[in-house]
Amino acid sequence: MNRIVEELKKVGVFYIATVDAEGDPHVRPFGAVAEIGGKAYICTNNTKKCYKEMAAHPTVEISGAGADGTWLRLTAKAVRDDSDESRNAFLEQCPELKNMYSVGDGIFEVLALEDASCTKCSFTAAPEVIA
């Protein structure tokens, strides 16, 4: 499994920071992550501000804290994947989203986390580079 996906699944809820047109930061909780074609993917609704911000400024930072006292810091480009195959793969891996989204609904977007740089940190150990 993609190590980024594995670590994000461990933390459960993770937070994605985006910037708006004025350069103001916004942070939102996410919980769904999938591995598609060996890459980490997130998803959202294309009517939300966060999607519009990622479309205009694709560089995001993601952070999440694990129950074991570790935390992740990940920087990547959130790149839209317009294929129904990827949407379907995401829903198969995260079936709890099927009550919100479906392939072809016109709002469900999946985004690959490209050029990712990810570090796992702790107060008791040296940082571990994940990607």
C-alpha positions as CSV (number, residue, x, y, z in Angstrom):
1,M,0.0,0.0,0.0
2,N,1.1,3.5,-0.7
3,R,2.8,4.7,2.6
4,I,1.1,8.1,2.5
5,V,-2.3,6.4,2.3
6,E,-1.4,4.0,5.0
7,E,-0.3,6.8,7.4
8,L,-3.4,9.0,6.6
9,K,-5.7,6.1,7.3
10,K,-4.0,5.6,10.7
11,V,-4.6,9.2,11.8
12,G,-8.3,9.0,10.6
13,V,-9.1,12.7,10.4
14,F,-6.5,14.9,8.7
15,Y,-6.6,18.6,7.9
16,I,-6.0,20.1,4.5
17,A,-4.8,23.7,4.2
18,T,-5.6,25.6,1.0
19,V,-5.4,29.3,0.1
20,D,-8.1,31.4,-1.5
21,A,-7.8,34.0,-4.3
22,E,-6.6,36.7,-1.8
23,G,-4.0,34.3,-0.4
24,D,-5.8,33.7,2.9
25,P,-5.4,30.2,4.3
26,H,-8.2,27.9,5.1
27,V,-8.0,24.5,6.9
28,R,-10.7,21.8,6.7
29,P,-11.0,18.3,8.1
30,F,-11.0,15.3,5.7
31,G,-11.2,11.6,6.4
32,A,-11.3,9.8,3.1
33,V,-8.2,8.7,1.3
34,A,-7.6,6.0,-1.3
35,E,-4.8,4.5,-3.3
36,I,-5.4,4.5,-7.0
37,G,-2.7,3.4,-9.4
38,G,-0.1,3.5,-6.6
39,K,-0.9,7.2,-5.8
40,A,-2.7,8.8,-2.8
41,Y,-6.0,10.4,-3.6
42,I,-8.5,12.6,-1.7
43,C,-12.0,13.5,-2.7
44,T,-14.4,16.4,-2.4
45,N,-17.5,18.0,-3.8
46,N,-16.9,20.5,-6.7
47,T,-19.4,23.0,-5.3
48,K,-17.3,23.5,-2.1
49,K,-14.9,26.4,-1.7
50,C,-12.1,24.0,-0.9
51,Y,-12.4,22.4,-4.3
52,K,-12.4,25.8,-6.0
53,E,-9.3,26.8,-4.0
54,M,-7.5,23.6,-4.9
55,A,-8.4,24.0,-8.6
56,A,-6.9,27.6,-8.6
57,H,-4.0,26.9,-6.2
58,P,-3.3,23.2,-6.2
59,T,-0.5,23.1,-3.6
60,V,-1.9,21.9,-0.3
61,E,-0.5,21.0,3.1
62,I,-2.0,18.2,5.0
63,S,-1.5,17.4,8.7
64,G,-2.9,14.8,11.0
65,A,-2.1,13.5,14.5
66,G,-2.0,9.8,15.4
67,A,-3.1,8.3,18.7
68,D,0.5,7.2,19.3
69,G,1.7,10.8,19.6
70,T,3.0,11.1,16.1
71,W,1.9,13.5,13.4
72,L,2.2,13.9,9.7
73,R,3.1,16.9,7.6
74,L,2.5,16.5,3.9
75,T,2.9,18.9,1.0
76,A,1.5,18.0,-2.4
77,K,-0.3,19.2,-5.5
78,A,-3.9,18.2,-5.5
79,V,-4.5,17.3,-9.2
80,R,-8.0,16.6,-10.5
81,D,-8.5,13.2,-12.1
82,D,-11.6,13.3,-14.3
83,S,-11.8,9.6,-14.9
84,D,-14.8,7.6,-13.8
85,E,-12.5,4.6,-13.2
86,S,-10.8,6.6,-10.5
87,R,-14.0,7.8,-9.0
88,N,-15.3,4.2,-8.9
89,A,-12.1,3.0,-7.3
90,F,-12.3,5.7,-4.7
91,L,-15.9,4.7,-3.8
92,E,-14.9,1.0,-3.7
93,Q,-12.2,1.8,-1.1
94,C,-14.4,4.2,0.9
95,P,-17.9,2.8,0.6
96,E,-19.2,5.1,3.4
97,L,-19.1,7.9,0.8
98,K,-21.7,6.2,-1.4
99,N,-24.5,7.9,0.5
100,M,-23.0,11.3,-0.6
101,Y,-21.5,10.6,-4.0
102,S,-21.9,8.5,-7.1
103,V,-20.0,8.2,-10.3
104,G,-21.6,10.6,-12.8
105,D,-23.4,12.7,-10.2
106,G,-21.6,15.9,-11.5
107,I,-20.2,16.9,-8.1
108,F,-17.9,14.0,-7.0
109,E,-14.2,14.9,-7.6
110,V,-11.1,12.9,-6.9
111,L,-7.7,14.5,-6.7
112,A,-4.3,12.8,-6.8
113,L,-1.7,14.0,-4.4
114,E,1.2,14.6,-6.8
115,D,4.8,15.5,-6.0
116,A,4.2,14.7,-2.4
117,S,6.6,15.3,0.4
118,C,5.6,13.7,3.7
119,T,7.3,13.5,7.1
120,K,6.1,11.6,10.2
121,C,7.1,13.5,13.3
122,S,7.2,12.8,17.0
123,F,8.5,14.4,20.2
124,T,10.4,11.2,21.0
125,A,12.0,10.2,17.7
126,A,13.8,11.8,14.8
127,P,11.5,12.8,11.9
128,E,10.8,9.9,9.4
129,V,10.6,10.9,5.7
130,I,7.6,8.9,4.2
131,A,7.8,10.4,0.7
